[in-house]
Amino acid sequence: MDDAERPAVRASDADRERVAELLRVAFDEGRLGLVEYDERVRDAYGAVTRADLVPLTADLPATAPAPAAGSERAPAARSRWRGMEKQWREWAQVSFLLVGIWLVISLASGEMITFFPIFPMGIWGVVLVAQALFGDSDESDDADEEEGPGGVEGPGRGGLGR
């Protein structure tokens, strides 16, 4: 008996993500308006069973268009930059703090001292750019930690931690 014959099969996170991606493609192609797209994505992430997901894409083409040649690497690079937003935000906050300290010291001493924040800001910035361009060597290690023994998801990823 396959999943189509058992409508009460619970939807997984991967099922919800797959439907959300199909909806995003349909929205990008102009097949869905913003309000309808928003409602369908909300319903997709709120779906309990696979049967709840079926009507969300029933009126859309079954297959997504093939990606253009050479664009296979672009999404991975974009997601790598997006994943670093928190690190760049922290860099900016610390840089702002260091420049503020430098400014206060310069004003208190009555003369402009050497702009020392350039050293930590520059080194940290170069490291962040290198991570964004070449990847982080810890990426494969992080993926292994999220999955428990035998491929069972750990409690931090929504699994039951069996």
Secondary structure as GFF3:
##gff-version 3
##sequence-region A 1 162
A	DSSP	alpha_helix	13	28	.	.	.	ID=ss1
A	DSSP	alpha_helix	34	46	.	.	.	ID=ss2
A	DSSP	alpha_helix	50	57	.	.	.	ID=ss3
A	DSSP	alpha_helix	73	82	.	.	.	ID=ss4
A	DSSP	alpha_helix	85	109	.	.	.	ID=ss5
A	DSSP	alpha_helix	118	134	.	.	.	ID=ss6
A	DSSP	alpha_helix	139	146	.	.	.	ID=ss7
A	DSSP	three_ten_helix	149	151	.	.	.	ID=ss8
A	DSSP	three_ten_helix	155	157	.	.	.	ID=ss9
###
